[in-house]
Amino acid sequence: MLPLMQHLNLRLPTILAPMAGGISTPELVAAVSNAGGLGSLGAAYLTPAQIREAGAAVQRLTRRPFAVNLFAPQPNVTPTASEVERAAAELAPFHASLGLHPPELTAQADPDFGLQLEAVLEVRPAVLSFTFGRLEAQHLEALKSLGILTVGTATGLEEAQQLETDGIDAIVLQGGAAGGHRGGWLEDELADTLTLTRAAAKSIRVPLIAAGGLMNAADVRAVLDAGASLAQCGTAFLRATEAGTSAPYRAALAAAKTGDTVLTRAFSGRTARGLRNAVTEGVQQPLPYPLQNALTRSMRAAGAKAGRADVLSLWAGEGVAHGRAGTAAEILESLWN
């Protein structure tokens, strides 16, 4: 295969990290691709119909390659009644402050991965990236049959080795500084991004994409020098004009200082890095993913409408203090020139 940057016809060696939950709008995805990087649509929470709709919207805005990201299928979890009661009790004060009914775990089915993948195959993006695990051979074969590159996410060498064995086309190496959900499924090493990239480059033969704490051109060049083919950046684009970042989220990002992020399971039940706030401090017994994500959904939606950053999942990496506002094209250029 051609080198990854050449294969994807990129002008700049940068990928927009897939930020699910409305951040990676079709406008943001297309703007990054049009400017010479690879835009990524975070589609993990979208229904198949929404994936088709968002994919078509991206294709109306750009003829350039782009990626779609999904969560790998997750095992079913069944909490006990006492676990649900404890988790709900921790969230009750936040609901009360927002004028909401007490939190209740309702039966909200997660999107079916198989149906999501069918929608992706119809959209036919250049890349399907995935996090939280591995895909079955049949899924990888369906993607490859259409020429769609497959990109898995690893937080350590063992995960990277397993993904390479599966035959995927490239691997995102997620360092410990990265914002948002930790994308692995084994023990998370939380390694420094450069350290992880250098270690993987010695033993992994598929192209590597470094992610985590990359906020400027020096960061990007450093990971390329360490052996990565491309750099993936998410926090750097949170304040982009085209991003779906809410007003209170943007304000919190603009005020953030070094050291303001924390690893938390409070919002979704999976470990993620974001800005410290009342919920990250007050929730100590969350339900497993995706149940906690469902339990906090109404709180987060109401918080965004009320301008309440204290109850939002403010995902951000350790480099958040170095972020900037601007168009996606301006931010992308700042990551190279």
C-alpha positions in Angstrom: 0.0 0.0 0.0 1.1 3.6 -0.6 2.2 5.6 2.4 -0.9 6.6 4.4 -0.7 10.3 3.6 -0.3 9.6 -0.1 -3.0 7.0 -0.1 -5.5 9.4 1.4 -4.3 12.3 -0.8 -3.7 14.6 2.2 -1.9 17.9 2.0 -1.2 18.0 5.7 -0.3 15.0 7.9 -3.2 15.6 10.3 -6.5 13.8 11.2 -9.4 15.4 13.0 -10.1 13.2 16.0 -13.6 11.8 15.9 -15.5 13.6 18.6 -18.9 11.9 19.0 -21.9 13.7 20.6 -22.3 16.5 18.2 -18.8 18.1 18.2 -17.7 16.8 14.8 -20.4 18.3 12.7 -20.5 17.7 8.9 -19.3 21.3 8.5 -16.2 20.6 10.7 -15.4 17.3 9.1 -15.6 18.8 5.6 -13.7 21.9 6.5 -10.7 19.9 7.8 -10.8 17.7 4.7 -11.1 20.7 2.3 -8.1 22.3 4.0 -5.9 19.2 3.3 -6.3 17.1 6.4 -8.6 14.1 7.1 -11.9 15.0 8.7 -13.5 12.4 11.0 -17.2 12.1 11.8 -17.8 10.8 15.3 -20.8 8.6 14.6 -20.9 6.3 17.6 -24.1 7.7 19.1 -25.9 8.1 15.7 -28.6 5.8 14.4 -28.1 4.2 11.0 -30.4 6.8 9.5 -28.5 9.6 11.1 -25.2 8.2 9.8 -26.5 8.2 6.3 -27.8 11.7 6.7 -24.6 13.0 8.2 -22.5 11.2 5.7 -24.5 12.7 2.8 -24.1 16.1 4.4 -20.3 15.8 4.5 -20.3 14.6 0.9 -22.3 17.7 -0.2 -19.6 19.9 1.4 -16.5 18.1 0.2 -15.2 15.7 -2.4 -12.2 15.0 -0.3 -11.6 11.8 1.7 -13.0 11.7 5.2 -13.4 9.1 8.0 -16.3 7.8 10.0 -15.8 6.5 13.6 -17.8 3.9 15.5 -17.5 2.2 18.9 -16.7 -1.5 18.6 -19.5 -3.8 19.9 -19.6 -3.8 23.7 -20.7 -6.6 26.1 -24.1 -6.3 27.8 -23.9 -5.3 31.4 -26.7 -5.7 34.0 -26.3 -3.6 37.2 -28.0 -4.5 40.5 -30.8 -2.4 41.8 -28.6 -1.0 44.6 -26.0 0.0 42.0 -28.6 1.9 40.1 -30.0 3.5 43.2 -26.5 4.7 44.3 -25.7 6.2 40.9 -29.0 7.9 40.7 -28.7 9.3 44.2 -25.3 11.0 43.3 -27.0 12.7 40.3 -30.1 13.7 42.1 -28.8 17.1 43.4 -27.8 18.1 39.9 -31.2 17.2 38.5 -32.9 19.2 41.2 -30.7 22.3 40.5 -31.8 22.0 36.8 -35.5 21.5 37.7 -35.5 18.0 36.3 -37.2 14.9 37.7 -35.0 12.6 39.7 -32.7 10.6 37.5 -34.1 7.3 36.2 -32.5 4.6 34.2 -34.9 4.0 31.3 -34.6 1.3 28.6 -32.7 3.2 25.9 -31.2 0.8 23.4 -27.8 1.7 22.1 -27.5 1.8 18.3 -27.0 -1.7 16.8 -23.4 -1.9 15.6 -24.3 -4.2 12.7 -26.9 -1.7 11.4 -24.5 1.2 12.0 -21.8 -0.6 9.9 -24.3 -1.2 7.1 -25.0 2.5 7.0 -21.2 3.3 6.9 -20.8 0.8 4.0 -23.6 2.8 2.1 -21.9 6.1 2.9 -18.5 4.6 1.8 -16.1 7.0 3.4 -12.4 6.6 2.8 -11.8 5.4 6.4 -13.7 3.6 9.1 -12.0 4.1 12.5 -13.1 2.4 15.7 -12.4 2.5 19.4 -13.1 0.4 22.5 -12.1 -2.9 21.0 -11.6 -5.1 18.0 -13.9 -5.8 15.0 -14.8 -9.3 13.8 -13.2 -10.6 10.6 -16.4 -10.4 8.7 -16.7 -6.7 9.5 -13.2 -6.0 8.4 -13.7 -8.0 5.2 -16.9 -6.0 4.3 -15.0 -2.8 4.7 -12.0 -3.9 2.7 -14.1 -5.2 -0.1 -15.2 -1.6 -0.7 -11.7 -0.2 -0.4 -12.5 1.5 3.0 -9.4 1.7 5.2 -9.8 0.3 8.7 -8.2 2.1 11.6 -8.3 0.7 15.2 -7.4 2.5 18.5 -4.8 1.3 21.0 -3.7 2.7 24.3 -0.7 0.3 24.6 1.5 -2.1 22.8 -0.5 -5.3 23.5 -3.6 -3.7 22.0 -1.6 -2.5 19.0 -0.2 -6.0 18.4 -3.7 -7.5 18.5 -5.0 -5.0 16.0 -2.1 -5.6 13.7 -2.8 -9.4 13.9 -6.4 -8.7 12.9 -5.1 -7.2 9.6 -6.3 -3.6 10.0 -4.7 -0.9 7.8 -3.5 1.6 10.5 -3.5 2.1 14.3 -4.3 5.2 16.3 -1.9 5.2 19.4 -3.8 7.1 22.1 -1.4 8.6 24.6 -2.4 9.4 28.2 -2.8 13.1 27.5 -5.6 12.7 25.1 -9.0 14.2 25.8 -12.3 12.3 25.7 -12.8 8.6 26.1 -9.9 6.2 26.5 -10.2 4.1 23.4 -8.6 0.8 24.5 -10.0 -2.4 26.0 -7.1 -4.0 27.9 -5.1 -2.4 30.7 -4.6 1.3 29.8 -1.0 2.3 30.0 -1.7 6.0 30.0 1.7 6.4 28.3 3.2 9.6 27.1 2.3 9.9 23.4 5.9 10.2 22.2 7.0 7.3 24.3 4.2 5.1 23.1 4.8 6.1 19.4 8.5 5.3 19.6 7.9 1.9 21.3 5.3 0.9 18.8 7.4 2.0 15.8 10.0 -0.6 16.8 7.6 -3.5 16.5 4.4 -2.6 14.7 4.6 -2.7 10.9 1.3 -1.1 9.9 1.1 2.7 9.8 0.8 4.5 13.1 -1.3 7.6 13.9 -0.3 9.4 17.1 -2.9 11.0 19.3 -2.9 12.8 22.7 -1.7 16.3 23.6 -0.9 17.5 20.1 -1.7 21.1 20.1 0.8 22.8 17.8 3.2 22.3 14.9 6.1 21.3 17.1 3.9 18.5 18.7 2.9 17.2 15.3 6.5 17.2 14.0 7.7 15.4 17.1 5.4 12.4 16.7 6.2 12.2 13.0 9.9 12.1 13.9 9.1 9.4 16.5 7.7 7.1 13.8 4.0 8.1 13.3 2.7 8.5 9.7 0.0 11.0 10.8 -1.0 13.0 13.9 -4.6 13.0 15.2 -5.8 16.1 17.0 -9.1 16.7 18.8 -8.8 19.2 21.6 -7.1 21.6 19.2 -10.4 21.8 17.1 -12.9 22.1 20.0 -13.1 25.8 19.6 -13.2 25.8 15.8 -16.0 27.9 14.3 -17.5 24.8 12.6 -17.5 22.6 15.7 -20.7 21.7 17.4 -19.2 22.7 20.8 -21.8 24.4 23.0 -21.4 28.0 24.3 -20.8 27.0 28.0 -18.3 24.3 26.8 -16.4 26.9 24.7 -16.3 29.3 27.6 -14.9 26.6 29.9 -12.2 25.7 27.3 -11.2 29.3 26.8 -10.7 29.7 30.6 -8.9 26.4 31.1 -5.4 26.3 32.5 -2.7 23.6 32.5 -3.6 20.9 35.1 -7.4 21.4 34.9 -8.2 18.1 33.3 -9.1 14.8 35.2 -9.8 11.2 34.3 -13.4 10.4 35.2 -16.1 7.8 34.7 -18.8 10.1 36.0 -20.6 10.9 32.8 -20.5 7.7 30.7 -19.2 4.9 32.9 -16.0 4.7 30.8 -12.8 6.5 31.7 -12.4 9.7 29.8 -10.4 12.9 30.2 -12.1 16.2 30.6 -12.2 19.5 32.6 -12.8 19.1 36.3 -16.2 20.2 37.4 -19.0 19.6 40.0 -20.0 16.3 38.4 -16.5 14.9 38.1 -16.0 15.7 41.8 -19.4 14.6 43.0 -19.9 11.3 41.2 -17.9 8.4 42.8 -20.1 5.3 42.0 -21.1 5.5 38.3 -22.8 2.7 36.5 -20.8 0.9 33.8 -20.9 2.1 30.2 -23.3 2.6 28.5 -25.7 2.8 31.4 -24.2 5.8 33.1 -24.2 7.5 29.7 -27.9 7.0 29.5 -28.5 8.0 33.1 -26.7 11.4 32.6 -28.1 12.2 29.2 -31.0 14.4 30.4 -28.8 16.2 32.8 -26.2 17.0 30.1 -28.9 18.1 27.6 -30.5 20.4 30.2 -27.1 21.8 31.3 -26.2 22.8 27.7 -29.5 24.6 27.3 -29.1 26.4 30.7 -25.5 27.3 30.0 -24.3 25.2 32.9 -20.7 24.0 32.3 -20.7 22.5 35.8 -22.9 19.6 34.7 -21.5 19.0 31.2 -18.9 16.4 30.0 -16.2 18.9 29.1 -13.9 16.5 27.3 -10.4 17.9 26.7 -6.8 16.8 26.6 -4.0 17.9 28.8 -2.9 20.5 26.3 -6.3 22.4 26.5 -4.6 25.6 27.8 -2.9 25.9 24.4 -6.1 25.8 22.4 -7.3 28.6 20.2 -10.5 29.8 18.5 -10.6 30.2 14.7 -11.8 28.4 11.6 -10.9 24.7 11.2 -8.6 25.7 8.2 -6.7 28.2 10.4 -6.3 25.7 13.2 -5.2 23.0 10.8 -2.5 25.3 9.3 -1.3 26.2 12.8 -0.7 22.4 13.4 1.8 22.3 10.6 3.2 25.7 9.6 
